[in-house]
Amino acid sequence: MVRPPVADISRAVRLALQEDLPHGDVTTAVLFPSAVPARARIVAQQSLVVAGLAAAIQVFRAIDPSLVLSIHRQDGEQAENGDCLLQIEGDGRSILTAERVALNFLQHLSGIATLTSQFCDAVHGYPVSILDTRKTTPGLRALQKWAVLLGGGTNHRPSLSDGILIKDNHLALLRRTATPIKTACRKANAKAPRGMTVIVEVESLVEVKQALTEPIDIILLDNMTPAMVRRAVKLIKGHALVEVSGGITLSNVRAMAEAGPDRISIGALTHSAPAATLSLELELRLRQRRARRS
């Protein structure tokens, strides 16, 4: 089971509610001066992988702890069109106030988990991992990376502090040296904290050969065709793990996996996943009256 990042969810929910309710829900307050008993269901309107339910639950509880929540699907589970994820009972005013923020978390994160699952399915049968990147929405990285895990993917480094990744612009600042890739790798190996992974990004087979002159953990092949990746894998021959990135889509990811890399990193998992389609269906809950004896 993938554990939710509880502290990060709490922080995101708090900020989202501050953003959406700076002075309360004025529409609901004007229309309903007193409690309105109601029941609501959050329903999937497509096939999806559930993600963000823990955040939605926190939203409802933050708005009104007296709401009764019945969980029908867990984060990480598959839901089909028409399936109920969560049922909420209580004051309809509270449900209306929480609705949009709760759905925002669920739709966005379920979209990421669902897209990740599609990529994982596309490479099924090959020993390759699908990874996210740091191309995340500011403030939501932990939640988005959690959604990737729920979809069956793997997290790349969480932050700049969690691994050395030598990219093209790092190398651009070393162009005065005769061998910028070798120089960068040598410096990284000499100064990296013990146990920290070192990755170098290359854009050609010539640069692959340059990277192999120094011990390195991972060689990242950027924007290469499957044919070039296949040739690079043969050059590397197990001396480093092979990662590919750049221009990866659902239509070409299997061809990339067939070329033999160990990892495929995809920025689109977090920056371009379409929101999942879900709705909150609300109904008035009439108080049941006891039948009088005739």
C-alpha positions, 0 to 999 in steps of 0.5 A: 500500500502506498502511504499518503504524504499526510503532512503535505496533504494537510498543508495543501488542504489548508492553503486550498481552503484559505484560497477558496474561502477567504471570507466564507461561502457567501452564496450558501450562507445567503441561501441557507440560513439554517442546516439542510440535511443532505446526502452526496456521492462522488462518482467516477464518470470514466475509468480511472485510478483513484488518487487524492481521496485522502485529500478530499476527506481532509477537506470535508472534515476540515469544513465540518467534522460532523459530516458522516463519510462512507468510503467506497474506493481507496486511493490506488484502486481502480474505479469504473464509470458510475462507481461511487468513491465517497458518500457524504451525509450531513449538513448540505451547506458544508457539502456545498462549501467543500465540494469544489476543493475536494473535487479539485484534488480528486480530479487532478491527482486521479488524472495523474495516477490514471495517466501513469497507469496507462504508461505502465500498461503500455510497457508491460512485459519489459523490465523498465520503470516509469518515472516522474520528474520535477516538472510539478506544480509548485507546492503540490510536488509531494501530492503529485508524486504520490499520485504517480506511485498510486498509478504504478510509477516510480518517483525520481528525485524529490528535489535538487537536494536528493541527487546529482543530475548533470544536465545540458545547462550545467555542461554549458557552463563547463564549455571552456573545458576540453571535456565538459562531460568528463569534467562534470562526472569527475567532480560529481564523483569526487564531491558527492555525499556517500551513497548519492546517485550521480546521473549525467544527461547526454544527447548523442552517442559521442557524449555516451562514450564521453560519459563512460570515461568516468564511473557513473550511476545512470546515463540519461539519454535525452531526446533520442530515437529508439534506434539510437537508444538501442545503440547506446545501450550496447555501448554502455553494456551494463556499466551504468543504468540507462534512463531515457527521457524527452518526447515520450508519449503513449504511442512511442513508449513501448518502442522505447522500452523495447530498446532496452533502457532501465528507466523511462522518465516522463514529465507529462505524468505531472505537468500534462495529465488531463483531469479525471472526470468525477462529479458530486451528486447531491440530494436533499435528505428528508427527515423520516417521520415515525408512522402514527398508529391508526 
